[in-house]
Amino acid sequence: MRNRVKLCIAALSLALAVGATVGHANLGGEDPASGATNASYQEGAKAISAQDWNMAIELLTKAVQAEPNSSDAHNLLGFAHRKKGNFDSSFAHYEEALKLNPGNKNAHEYIGEAYLLTDNLTKAEQHLATLAKLCSPIPCDEYKQLRRAVDAYKKSRK
């Protein structure tokens, strides 16, 4: 049983990693100008692409300090914290990103993935439903990525 749980966690982590690194050329949210003039934000986004989570956290923390109302900066900082396993910080930044911009599709996808990693399928499905509404009538990439992650999570629990 223990090996099966480890295998399920590994499969879910792989599905989320593939979606996060391959599926998102644009790591930002819906406002391309948000954080675009902030050098720390730009360098933080590069650090995320390089999977340098410590550097990303350092740079994106500076970006959030410089632009506290940037939904995109909070979202990416939440993403970097999630990748480091800092779920409390991750959720705090995702929630701030969504407070600042409830339509930030990337933040909905990423917080949904974080909920799956913390075994909260109900919350993940709530964000999936929000994405379904935001992306209607044609499903967007963020919806598709979270849908795949939810499906993989459910399959791993059978």
C-alpha positions, 0 to 999 in steps of 0.5 A: 500500500505504501509503495502504491501511495508513493507511485500515485504521488510520483505520477501526480507530480510528474503530470503537474511538472509536465503541465507547468514546464511544457504547457506554459510559455507565458507564465503570467496572468491575463495582464501582460503589462502587470510586472512587465516593467519590473526587472525583478519580475522578469528575472524571476520568471526566467528563474522559474523557467530554469527551475531555480526556485530559490532564485525565483522566490528571492526575485519575485519577493522583490517584485511583489515588494515593488508592485504589491498590486501585481496579480501576476507577481503574486501568482509566480511567487506562489508558483515558486513556493509551491515548487519548493513545497512551501504550501502556506506561502504558496496559497497566500500568494495565489489567494492574493493574486486572485483577490487582485484579479479574480480572472487570473486563469494561471492563478486558478490553475496553479492553486488548483494544482497546489490543492491536489498536492495537499489532497484537497480535491474539492478545492481543486475542482472549485477552481476547475469550475471557475476556469470552465466559466472563465474559458467558456465556450472554448476551454483554455489551456489553463482549464485543460492543464488543471483538468488533466491534473484532476483526472490524474489525481482521481485515477491515482486514488482508484 
